[in-house]
């Protein structure tokens, strides 16, 4: 299922949150894209004595792809590098969410021809949620 919400794309995943993010991390690494961080929000919450549904964030990107966007539209740096969030809702459904490149271009007045530099996120995330 593809769902969009305020510039976010939400893909349903048949995998758990950790598995969805591990699959994405493997795909990203295989493509030679540097992984910059993996943040386990729900794990951090648990260590602080708080409870939340599983949620993990992967931050990744390539300066060769992102820098031209930031040169053309400096404010896009607040949304780069690319990020994908695997999370579970209250009904137990796991989703993989990311910012739509088109939304980012509109938000930051980025030239459309530079979108190709970050459109790879769609393919990467779609592959991660396959059976």
C-alpha positions as CSV (number, residue, x, y, z in Angstrom):
1,X,0.0,0.0,0.0
2,X,1.2,3.5,-0.9
3,X,-0.1,6.3,1.2
4,X,1.0,10.0,1.1
5,X,0.6,12.5,3.9
6,X,2.0,16.0,4.0
7,X,5.0,15.2,1.7
8,X,5.6,11.8,3.3
9,X,5.3,8.5,1.4
10,X,4.2,5.6,3.6
11,X,4.8,2.0,2.3
12,X,3.3,-1.0,4.1
13,X,5.9,-3.6,5.1
14,X,5.3,-7.3,5.6
15,X,8.4,-7.4,7.9
16,X,9.0,-6.2,11.4
17,X,10.5,-2.8,12.1
18,X,14.0,-4.1,12.7
19,X,13.9,-6.4,9.7
20,X,12.5,-3.7,7.4
21,X,15.3,-1.3,8.4
22,X,17.9,-4.1,8.1
23,X,16.7,-4.9,4.6
24,X,16.9,-1.2,3.7
25,X,20.3,-0.8,5.2
26,X,21.6,-3.8,3.2
27,X,20.1,-2.5,-0.1
28,X,21.5,1.0,0.6
29,X,25.0,-0.4,1.4
30,X,24.9,-2.6,-1.7
31,X,24.4,0.5,-3.8
32,X,27.5,2.1,-2.3
33,X,25.5,4.8,-0.5
34,X,27.0,5.6,2.9
35,X,25.0,4.8,6.0
36,X,25.4,7.8,8.3
37,X,23.2,6.7,11.3
38,X,20.7,4.2,12.5
39,X,18.5,5.5,15.4
40,X,16.4,3.1,17.4
41,X,13.8,5.6,18.8
42,X,11.8,2.9,20.6
43,X,14.9,1.3,22.0
44,X,16.1,4.7,23.3
45,X,12.6,5.2,24.8
46,X,12.8,1.9,26.6
47,X,16.2,2.7,28.1
48,X,14.7,5.9,29.4
49,X,11.8,3.9,31.0
50,X,9.3,5.0,28.4
51,X,7.1,2.9,26.1
52,X,6.4,3.4,22.4
53,X,5.7,1.3,19.4
54,X,8.8,0.1,17.5
55,X,10.4,2.9,15.4
56,X,13.8,3.0,13.8
57,X,15.3,5.7,11.5
58,X,18.0,5.2,8.9
59,X,20.0,8.2,7.7
60,X,22.0,7.8,4.5
61,X,23.3,9.8,1.6
62,X,26.0,10.6,-0.8
63,X,27.6,14.0,-0.9
64,X,28.0,13.8,-4.7
65,X,24.2,13.6,-4.9
66,X,23.1,15.9,-2.1
67,X,25.6,18.7,-2.5
68,X,24.3,20.0,-5.8
69,X,20.8,20.3,-4.2
70,X,22.2,22.2,-1.2
71,X,24.2,24.5,-3.5
72,X,21.0,25.3,-5.5
73,X,18.7,25.5,-2.5
74,X,20.7,25.8,0.8
75,X,17.6,25.2,3.1
76,X,17.2,21.6,1.7
77,X,20.2,20.8,4.0
78,X,17.7,20.5,6.8
79,X,16.0,17.6,5.0
80,X,19.2,16.0,3.8
81,X,20.8,13.5,4.0
82,X,18.0,11.1,3.1
83,X,16.0,9.5,5.9
84,X,13.6,6.5,6.1
85,X,11.6,5.7,9.2
86,X,10.3,2.1,9.9
87,X,7.6,2.3,12.4
88,X,4.7,0.2,13.7
89,X,1.2,1.7,14.3
90,X,-1.2,0.9,17.1
91,X,-2.8,-1.8,14.9
92,X,0.5,-3.6,14.5
93,X,1.0,-2.5,10.8
94,X,4.6,-1.7,9.9
95,X,5.3,1.1,7.5
96,X,8.4,2.5,5.9
97,X,8.1,6.3,5.5
98,X,10.2,8.8,3.7
99,X,10.0,12.4,2.3
100,X,8.8,12.6,-1.2
101,X,11.5,14.1,-3.4
102,X,8.9,16.2,-5.2
103,X,7.7,17.6,-1.8
104,X,11.3,18.5,-0.9
105,X,11.8,20.2,-4.2
106,X,8.6,22.3,-3.8
107,X,9.4,23.0,-0.1
108,X,12.9,24.3,-0.8
109,X,12.3,25.7,-4.4
110,X,14.9,23.2,-5.7
111,X,15.3,23.0,-9.5
112,X,13.3,20.0,-10.7
113,X,16.3,18.7,-12.8
114,X,18.1,18.0,-9.6
115,X,15.4,15.7,-8.3
116,X,17.1,12.8,-10.0
117,X,19.8,13.0,-7.4
118,X,17.5,11.9,-4.6
119,X,14.7,10.0,-6.4
120,X,16.6,6.8,-5.7
121,X,15.0,6.7,-2.2
122,X,11.7,5.5,-3.8
123,X,13.4,2.5,-5.4
124,X,15.4,1.7,-2.3
125,X,12.4,1.8,0.0
126,X,10.1,-0.1,-2.3
127,X,12.7,-2.9,-2.5
128,X,13.0,-3.1,1.3
129,X,9.3,-3.8,1.8
130,X,9.0,-6.6,-0.8
131,X,8.0,-10.1,0.4
